Amino acid sequence: MRQKLQAAVLLACSWAGGNAAAQPASQGAVLADASSRAMAGSATTHNIDAIRDSIAGPLIEAISARLGGRAVDLRLDVVDVRTINANERAISGTGDAQIVGRQDWIGFRFGLLYDARLRRLSYPDVSIDRVAAGERDIPNAPILVQQLEALVTADLAREHRKPSARLHLDRVATVEGDGQRLRIDAQATAYLDRYGPGMPLTIVALYDRSSGAWLKLEYGPGHDAASRPWDRRSSAR
């Protein structure tokens, strides 16, 4: 059973700080009775509101963590609830997030699981989309490419305990949205050992020109950013 829920109303809540990324899925939010009933019910206005409200907090927490702990506002577009079995529901959808004080909105996609027996939501898996509507390609900034390469290389060395790890960037593309924030997409090959085989990686990063900070830095195995889940999320610098 699949329910398509339209929820374009701005959620009147925001979140600042908190180490949401460290929270395991087993410690997800426990839903109130009204939200629990909504997961199993038909797509009425009451159920739409209950489901939207129940996932708003975890989503804000996850997106804030992905954007360096910045306070964010959130609005949801389409929410899809799919029955997996008697106890599990898969919730997915799209929306937009806004860093408090900014004018532009950042698109995102999300997915999480609901356990009807435990009345518990898993921690959301969030994918932040392109910088903003109206974005344009710009030349790569050599200093940012060098920083990106150094950050990912250092993180790989820490993660795999391989001080000799190195990274070769095969393709880099930069797009500009609002004049302040840049999105950098890259395909790379990581070499964890001096003579070992290379491992293909896809890298996605957001860089804020005004603060000189990396808002998001993610990488995962393979060269298919659209369909592969991220195996590694490096904390925003």
Phi and psi restraints in degrees (value plus and minus 20) as a CYANA .aco file:
   2 ARG   PHI    -148.8  -108.8
   2 ARG   PSI     114.1   154.1
   3 GLN   PHI    -141.2  -101.2
   3 GLN   PSI     107.7   147.7
   4 LYS   PHI    -119.7   -79.7
   4 LYS   PSI      99.6   139.6
   5 LEU   PHI    -135.8   -95.8
   5 LEU   PSI     100.9   140.9
   6 GLN   PHI    -108.4   -68.4
   6 GLN   PSI     106.2   146.2
   7 ALA   PHI    -166.4  -126.4
   7 ALA   PSI      54.0    94.0
   8 ALA   PHI    -111.5   -71.5
   8 ALA   PSI     -17.9    22.1
   9 VAL   PHI     -93.8   -53.8
   9 VAL   PSI     117.0   157.0
  10 LEU   PHI     -83.8   -43.8
  10 LEU   PSI     108.5   148.5
  11 LEU   PHI     -96.5   -56.5
  11 LEU   PSI     105.6   145.6
  12 ALA   PHI    -104.6   -64.6
  12 ALA   PSI      44.8    84.8
  13 CYS   PHI    -178.5  -138.5
  13 CYS   PSI     136.1   176.1
  14 SER   PHI    -167.5  -127.5
  14 SER   PSI     146.9   186.9
  15 TRP   PHI    -160.5  -120.5
  15 TRP   PSI     117.6   157.6
  16 ALA   PHI    -149.4  -109.4
  16 ALA   PSI     109.5   149.5
  17 GLY   PHI      58.0    98.0
  17 GLY   PSI    -192.1  -152.1
  18 GLY   PHI      72.3   112.3
  18 GLY   PSI     119.0   159.0
  19 ASN   PHI    -114.6   -74.6
  19 ASN   PSI      50.9    90.9
  20 ALA   PHI     -85.5   -45.5
  20 ALA   PSI     -53.8   -13.8
  21 ALA   PHI     -83.6   -43.6
  21 ALA   PSI     -40.4    -0.4
  22 ALA   PHI    -105.4   -65.4
  22 ALA   PSI     -27.3    12.7
  23 GLN   PHI    -100.4   -60.4
  23 GLN   PSI     102.3   142.3
  24 PRO   PHI     -93.9   -53.9
  24 PRO   PSI     138.6   178.6
  25 ALA   PHI     -80.9   -40.9
  25 ALA   PSI     -50.3   -10.3
  26 SER   PHI     -87.1   -47.1
  26 SER   PSI     -33.6     6.4
  27 GLN   PHI    -128.5   -88.5
  27 GLN   PSI      10.8    50.8
  28 GLY   PHI     -89.2   -49.2
  28 GLY   PSI     157.9   197.9
  29 ALA   PHI     -91.0   -51.0
  29 ALA   PSI     119.4   159.4
  30 VAL   PHI    -113.7   -73.7
  30 VAL   PSI     108.3   148.3
  31 LEU   PHI    -106.1   -66.1
  31 LEU   PSI     130.0   170.0
  32 ALA   PHI     -93.2   -53.2
  32 ALA   PSI     147.9   187.9
  33 ASP   PHI     -78.8   -38.8
  33 ASP   PSI     -61.5   -21.5
  34 ALA   PHI     -81.9   -41.9
  34 ALA   PSI     -63.0   -23.0
  35 SER   PHI     -88.5   -48.5
  35 SER   PSI     -57.0   -17.0
  36 SER   PHI     -82.9   -42.9
  36 SER   PSI     -63.8   -23.8
  37 ARG   PHI     -84.7   -44.7
  37 ARG   PSI     -54.9   -14.9
  38 ALA   PHI     -84.0   -44.0
  38 ALA   PSI     -53.9   -13.9
  39 MET   PHI     -82.8   -42.8
  39 MET   PSI     -50.5   -10.5
  40 ALA   PHI    -120.8   -80.8
  40 ALA   PSI     -26.9    13.1
  41 GLY   PHI    -111.1   -71.1
  41 GLY   PSI    -195.4  -155.4
  42 SER   PHI    -101.5   -61.5
  42 SER   PSI     148.4   188.4
  43 ALA   PHI    -101.5   -61.5
  43 ALA   PSI      44.1    84.1
  44 THR   PHI    -103.4   -63.4
  44 THR   PSI     145.9   185.9
  45 THR   PHI     -78.7   -38.7
  45 THR   PSI     -60.2   -20.2
  46 HIS   PHI     -81.7   -41.7
  46 HIS   PSI     -64.6   -24.6
  47 ASN   PHI     -87.2   -47.2
  47 ASN   PSI     -58.2   -18.2
  48 ILE   PHI     -77.4   -37.4
  48 ILE   PSI     -68.1   -28.1
  49 ASP   PHI     -84.0   -44.0
  49 ASP   PSI     -61.1   -21.1
  50 ALA   PHI     -85.3   -45.3
  50 ALA   PSI     -63.5   -23.5
  51 ILE   PHI     -87.8   -47.8
  51 ILE   PSI     -64.1   -24.1
  52 ARG   PHI     -78.8   -38.8
  52 ARG   PSI     -65.6   -25.6
  53 ASP   PHI     -85.0   -45.0
  53 ASP   PSI     -55.9   -15.9
  54 SER   PHI     -90.7   -50.7
  54 SER   PSI     -50.8   -10.8
  55 ILE   PHI    -115.9   -75.9
  55 ILE   PSI     -29.4    10.6
  56 ALA   PHI     -80.9   -40.9
  56 ALA   PSI     -68.7   -28.7
  57 GLY   PHI     -79.7   -39.7
  57 GLY   PSI     -72.8   -32.8
  58 PRO   PHI     -79.5   -39.5
  58 PRO   PSI     -56.8   -16.8
  59 LEU   PHI     -87.8   -47.8
  59 LEU   PSI     -64.1   -24.1
  60 ILE   PHI     -81.1   -41.1
  60 ILE   PSI     -62.1   -22.1
  61 GLU   PHI     -82.2   -42.2
  61 GLU   PSI     -65.2   -25.2
  62 ALA   PHI     -87.6   -47.6
  62 ALA   PSI     -63.0   -23.0
  63 ILE   PHI     -88.8   -48.8
  63 ILE   PSI     -59.9   -19.9
  64 SER   PHI     -78.8   -38.8
  64 SER   PSI     -63.5   -23.5
  65 ALA   PHI     -83.2   -43.2
  65 ALA   PSI     -56.9   -16.9
  66 ARG   PHI     -90.0   -50.0
  66 ARG   PSI     -42.1    -2.1
  67 LEU   PHI    -126.9   -86.9
  67 LEU   PSI      12.5    52.5
  68 GLY   PHI      55.6    95.6
  68 GLY   PSI       4.3    44.3
  69 GLY   PHI      60.9   100.9
  69 GLY   PSI      -9.1    30.9
  70 ARG   PHI     -92.7   -52.7
  70 ARG   PSI     128.4   168.4
  71 ALA   PHI     -88.3   -48.3
  71 ALA   PSI     117.1   157.1
  72 VAL   PHI    -154.6  -114.6
  72 VAL   PSI     130.8   170.8
  73 ASP   PHI    -124.0   -84.0
  73 ASP   PSI     138.1   178.1
  74 LEU   PHI    -159.9  -119.9
  74 LEU   PSI     122.0   162.0
  75 ARG   PHI    -157.3  -117.3
  75 ARG   PSI     119.7   159.7
  76 LEU   PHI    -123.2   -83.2
  76 LEU   PSI     124.4   164.4
  77 ASP   PHI    -121.1   -81.1
  77 ASP   PSI    -105.3   -65.3
  78 VAL   PHI    -128.2   -88.2
  78 VAL   PSI     113.3   153.3
  79 VAL   PHI    -139.4   -99.4
  79 VAL   PSI     107.9   147.9
  80 ASP   PHI    -134.5   -94.5
  80 ASP   PSI     103.8   143.8
  81 VAL   PHI    -131.9   -91.9
  81 VAL   PSI     100.3   140.3
  82 ARG   PHI    -142.9  -102.9
  82 ARG   PSI     112.4   152.4
  83 THR   PHI     -99.7   -59.7
  83 THR   PSI     103.5   143.5
  84 ILE   PHI    -111.3   -71.3
  84 ILE   PSI     -69.3   -29.3
  85 ASN   PHI    -174.1  -134.1
  85 ASN   PSI    -185.7  -145.7
  86 ALA   PHI     -81.0   -41.0
  86 ALA   PSI     -48.4    -8.4
  87 ASN   PHI    -128.6   -88.6
  87 ASN   PSI     -41.7    -1.7
  88 GLU   PHI    -131.6   -91.6
  88 GLU   PSI     120.8   160.8
  89 ARG   PHI    -145.3  -105.3
  89 ARG   PSI     118.1   158.1
  90 ALA   PHI    -121.4   -81.4
  90 ALA   PSI     103.4   143.4
  91 ILE   PHI    -132.3   -92.3
  91 ILE   PSI     107.7   147.7
  92 SER   PHI    -164.0  -124.0
  92 SER   PSI     146.3   186.3
  93 GLY   PHI     149.1   189.1
  93 GLY   PSI    -188.5  -148.5
  94 THR   PHI    -152.4  -112.4
  94 THR   PSI     141.8   181.8
  95 GLY   PHI    -190.4  -150.4
  95 GLY   PSI    -190.3  -150.3
  96 ASP   PHI    -155.0  -115.0
  96 ASP   PSI     122.2   162.2
  97 ALA   PHI    -140.8  -100.8
  97 ALA   PSI     128.4   168.4
  98 GLN   PHI    -151.5  -111.5
  98 GLN   PSI     103.6   143.6
  99 ILE   PHI     -86.6   -46.6
  99 ILE   PSI     108.3   148.3
 100 VAL   PHI     -77.3   -37.3
 100 VAL   PSI     109.8   149.8
 101 GLY   PHI      77.4   117.4
 101 GLY   PSI     -31.1     8.9
 102 ARG   PHI    -119.9   -79.9
 102 ARG   PSI     142.2   182.2
 103 GLN   PHI    -116.3   -76.3
 103 GLN   PSI     -49.1    -9.1
 104 ASP   PHI    -109.2   -69.2
 104 ASP   PSI     140.8   180.8
 105 TRP   PHI    -134.4   -94.4
 105 TRP   PSI     125.5   165.5
 106 ILE   PHI    -130.9   -90.9
 106 ILE   PSI     103.9   143.9
 107 GLY   PHI     -93.3   -53.3
 107 GLY   PSI     128.7   168.7
 108 PHE   PHI    -168.5  -128.5
 108 PHE   PSI     138.9   178.9
 109 ARG   PHI    -140.5  -100.5
 109 ARG   PSI     132.4   172.4
 110 PHE   PHI    -165.3  -125.3
 110 PHE   PSI     140.3   180.3
 111 GLY   PHI    -172.5  -132.5
 111 GLY   PSI     123.2   163.2
 112 LEU   PHI    -177.5  -137.5
 112 LEU   PSI     143.8   183.8
 113 LEU   PHI    -131.3   -91.3
 113 LEU   PSI     126.9   166.9
 114 TYR   PHI    -138.8   -98.8
 114 TYR   PSI     106.9   146.9
 115 ASP   PHI    -118.1   -78.1
 115 ASP   PSI      88.7   128.7
 116 ALA   PHI     -88.0   -48.0
 116 ALA   PSI     -50.8   -10.8
 117 ARG   PHI     -89.0   -49.0
 117 ARG   PSI     -63.2   -23.2
 118 LEU   PHI    -111.8   -71.8
 118 LEU   PSI     -29.2    10.8
 119 ARG   PHI      34.3    74.3
 119 ARG   PSI      31.2    71.2
 120 ARG   PHI    -153.6  -113.6
 120 ARG   PSI     118.1   158.1
 121 LEU   PHI    -116.1   -76.1
 121 LEU   PSI     120.0   160.0
 122 SER   PHI     -96.0   -56.0
 122 SER   PSI     147.6   187.6
 123 TYR   PHI     -91.2   -51.2
 123 TYR   PSI     113.9   153.9
 124 PRO   PHI     -86.5   -46.5
 124 PRO   PSI     124.9   164.9
 125 ASP   PHI    -118.5   -78.5
 125 ASP   PSI      94.1   134.1
 126 VAL   PHI    -135.6   -95.6
 126 VAL   PSI     113.5   153.5
 127 SER   PHI    -139.4   -99.4
 127 SER   PSI      97.2   137.2
 128 ILE   PHI    -105.1   -65.1
 128 ILE   PSI     109.4   149.4
 129 ASP   PHI    -102.6   -62.6
 129 ASP   PSI    -183.0  -143.0
 130 ARG   PHI     -84.1   -44.1
 130 ARG   PSI     143.2   183.2
 131 VAL   PHI     -72.9   -32.9
 131 VAL   PSI     -74.1   -34.1
 132 ALA   PHI    -190.9  -150.9
 132 ALA   PSI     144.4   184.4
 133 ALA   PHI     -83.9   -43.9
 133 ALA   PSI     125.7   165.7
 134 GLY   PHI      60.4   100.4
 134 GLY   PSI      -4.8    35.2
 135 GLU   PHI     -87.5   -47.5
 135 GLU   PSI     139.5   179.5
 136 ARG   PHI    -161.0  -121.0
 136 ARG   PSI     130.8   170.8
 137 ASP   PHI     -92.5   -52.5
 137 ASP   PSI     119.3   159.3
 138 ILE   PHI    -153.7  -113.7
 138 ILE   PSI     141.3   181.3
 139 PRO   PHI     -82.1   -42.1
 139 PRO   PSI     126.1   166.1
 140 ASN   PHI     -86.7   -46.7
 140 ASN   PSI     117.3   157.3
 141 ALA   PHI    -107.2   -67.2
 141 ALA   PSI      96.7   136.7
 142 PRO   PHI     -73.6   -33.6
 142 PRO   PSI     -59.3   -19.3
 143 ILE   PHI     -86.6   -46.6
 143 ILE   PSI     -55.1   -15.1
 144 LEU   PHI     -92.8   -52.8
 144 LEU   PSI     -57.7   -17.7
 145 VAL   PHI     -81.7   -41.7
 145 VAL   PSI     -62.1   -22.1
 146 GLN   PHI     -84.6   -44.6
 146 GLN   PSI     -62.7   -22.7
 147 GLN   PHI     -82.5   -42.5
 147 GLN   PSI     -64.6   -24.6
 148 LEU   PHI     -80.2   -40.2
 148 LEU   PSI     -65.8   -25.8
 149 GLU   PHI     -81.1   -41.1
 149 GLU   PSI     -62.0   -22.0
 150 ALA   PHI     -87.4   -47.4
 150 ALA   PSI     -60.8   -20.8
 151 LEU   PHI     -85.0   -45.0
 151 LEU   PSI     -66.4   -26.4
 152 VAL   PHI     -87.5   -47.5
 152 VAL   PSI     -60.7   -20.7
 153 THR   PHI     -80.5   -40.5
 153 THR   PSI     -65.0   -25.0
 154 ALA   PHI     -83.8   -43.8
 154 ALA   PSI     -58.6   -18.6
 155 ASP   PHI     -89.1   -49.1
 155 ASP   PSI     -60.0   -20.0
 156 LEU   PHI     -81.7   -41.7
 156 LEU   PSI     -62.2   -22.2
 157 ALA   PHI     -82.2   -42.2
 157 ALA   PSI     -60.5   -20.5
 158 ARG   PHI     -89.2   -49.2
 158 ARG   PSI     -66.5   -26.5
 159 GLU   PHI     -81.6   -41.6
 159 GLU   PSI     -64.9   -24.9
 160 HIS   PHI    -118.2   -78.2
 160 HIS   PSI     -20.2    19.8
 161 ARG   PHI      34.9    74.9
 161 ARG   PSI      28.1    68.1
 162 LYS   PHI    -146.3  -106.3
 162 LYS   PSI      69.6   109.6
 163 PRO   PHI     -78.5   -38.5
 163 PRO   PSI     -43.9    -3.9
 164 SER   PHI    -107.8   -67.8
 164 SER   PSI     -15.4    24.6
 165 ALA   PHI     -77.0   -37.0
 165 ALA   PSI     120.9   160.9
 166 ARG   PHI    -160.5  -120.5
 166 ARG   PSI     142.4   182.4
 167 LEU   PHI    -152.5  -112.5
 167 LEU   PSI     116.7   156.7
 168 HIS   PHI    -138.2   -98.2
 168 HIS   PSI      98.9   138.9
 169 LEU   PHI    -101.9   -61.9
 169 LEU   PSI      97.5   137.5
 170 ASP   PHI    -108.0   -68.0
 170 ASP   PSI     -54.9   -14.9
 171 ARG   PHI    -170.1  -130.1
 171 ARG   PSI     115.5   155.5
 172 VAL   PHI    -155.4  -115.4
 172 VAL   PSI     114.0   154.0
 173 ALA   PHI    -155.0  -115.0
 173 ALA   PSI     118.1   158.1
 174 THR   PHI    -141.7  -101.7
 174 THR   PSI     113.5   153.5
 175 VAL   PHI    -144.6  -104.6
 175 VAL   PSI     127.9   167.9
 176 GLU   PHI    -134.9   -94.9
 176 GLU   PSI     116.8   156.8
 177 GLY   PHI    -129.2   -89.2
 177 GLY   PSI     -90.4   -50.4
 178 ASP   PHI    -125.1   -85.1
 178 ASP   PSI     -10.3    29.7
 179 GLY   PHI      69.5   109.5
 179 GLY   PSI     -37.6     2.4
 180 GLN   PHI    -128.3   -88.3
 180 GLN   PSI     -57.1   -17.1
 181 ARG   PHI    -130.2   -90.2
 181 ARG   PSI     115.6   155.6
 182 LEU   PHI    -135.9   -95.9
 182 LEU   PSI     122.8   162.8
 183 ARG   PHI    -130.5   -90.5
 183 ARG   PSI     111.0   151.0
 184 ILE   PHI    -139.2   -99.2
 184 ILE   PSI     100.2   140.2
 185 ASP   PHI    -128.5   -88.5
 185 ASP   PSI     115.6   155.6
 186 ALA   PHI    -163.3  -123.3
 186 ALA   PSI     127.9   167.9
 187 GLN   PHI    -132.9   -92.9
 187 GLN   PSI     116.4   156.4
 188 ALA   PHI    -164.3  -124.3
 188 ALA   PSI     148.9   188.9
 189 THR   PHI    -145.1  -105.1
 189 THR   PSI     104.3   144.3
 190 ALA   PHI    -120.4   -80.4
 190 ALA   PSI     116.0   156.0
 191 TYR   PHI    -137.6   -97.6
 191 TYR   PSI      87.6   127.6
 192 LEU   PHI    -102.8   -62.8
 192 LEU   PSI     -45.7    -5.7
 193 ASP   PHI    -144.7  -104.7
 193 ASP   PSI     134.5   174.5
 194 ARG   PHI     -78.1   -38.1
 194 ARG   PSI     -59.9   -19.9
 195 TYR   PHI    -136.3   -96.3
 195 TYR   PSI     -12.2    27.8
 196 GLY   PHI    -100.1   -60.1
 196 GLY   PSI     148.3   188.3
 197 PRO   PHI     -90.8   -50.8
 197 PRO   PSI     135.5   175.5
 198 GLY   PHI    -100.7   -60.7
 198 GLY   PSI     132.7   172.7
 199 MET   PHI    -137.1   -97.1
 199 MET   PSI      98.9   138.9
 200 PRO   PHI     -89.2   -49.2
 200 PRO   PSI     121.1   161.1
 201 LEU   PHI    -152.8  -112.8
 201 LEU   PSI     128.9   168.9
 202 THR   PHI    -131.6   -91.6
 202 THR   PSI     111.7   151.7
 203 ILE   PHI    -140.9  -100.9
 203 ILE   PSI     115.5   155.5
 204 VAL   PHI    -151.0  -111.0
 204 VAL   PSI     110.9   150.9
 205 ALA   PHI    -161.3  -121.3
 205 ALA   PSI     128.9   168.9
 206 LEU   PHI    -138.0   -98.0
 206 LEU   PSI     111.3   151.3
 207 TYR   PHI    -144.3  -104.3
 207 TYR   PSI     111.4   151.4
 208 ASP   PHI    -118.7   -78.7
 208 ASP   PSI      95.3   135.3
 209 ARG   PHI     -86.7   -46.7
 209 ARG   PSI     -58.9   -18.9
 210 SER   PHI     -85.9   -45.9
 210 SER   PSI     -56.8   -16.8
 211 SER   PHI    -120.1   -80.1
 211 SER   PSI     -32.3     7.7
 212 GLY   PHI      46.7    86.7
 212 GLY   PSI       9.3    49.3
 213 ALA   PHI    -136.0   -96.0
 213 ALA   PSI     126.8   166.8
 214 TRP   PHI    -103.7   -63.7
 214 TRP   PSI      93.3   133.3
 215 LEU   PHI     -99.4   -59.4
 215 LEU   PSI     -50.9   -10.9
 216 LYS   PHI    -168.8  -128.8
 216 LYS   PSI     118.0   158.0
 217 LEU   PHI    -165.3  -125.3
 217 LEU   PSI      91.0   131.0
 218 GLU   PHI    -151.2  -111.2
 218 GLU   PSI     130.5   170.5
 219 TYR   PHI    -170.8  -130.8
 219 TYR   PSI     132.2   172.2
 220 GLY   PHI    -168.9  -128.9
 220 GLY   PSI     145.2   185.2
 221 PRO   PHI     -90.8   -50.8
 221 PRO   PSI     127.0   167.0
 222 GLY   PHI      71.2   111.2
 222 GLY   PSI     158.1   198.1
 223 HIS   PHI    -137.9   -97.9
 223 HIS   PSI       6.4    46.4
 224 ASP   PHI    -139.8   -99.8
 224 ASP   PSI      67.6   107.6
 225 ALA   PHI     -89.7   -49.7
 225 ALA   PSI     -44.6    -4.6
 226 ALA   PHI     -94.8   -54.8
 226 ALA   PSI     -52.0   -12.0
 227 SER   PHI    -134.3   -94.3
 227 SER   PSI     -33.7     6.3
 228 ARG   PHI    -112.5   -72.5
 228 ARG   PSI     113.9   153.9
 229 PRO   PHI     -90.0   -50.0
 229 PRO   PSI     132.9   172.9
 230 TRP   PHI     -97.2   -57.2
 230 TRP   PSI     105.4   145.4
 231 ASP   PHI    -105.0   -65.0
 231 ASP   PSI     -39.3     0.7
 232 ARG   PHI    -163.7  -123.7
 232 ARG   PSI     112.6   152.6
 233 ARG   PHI    -142.4  -102.4
 233 ARG   PSI      92.8   132.8
 234 SER   PHI    -103.0   -63.0
 234 SER   PSI     116.9   156.9
 235 SER   PHI     -82.9   -42.9
 235 SER   PSI     127.6   167.6
 236 ALA   PHI     -82.8   -42.8
 236 ALA   PSI     118.4   158.4
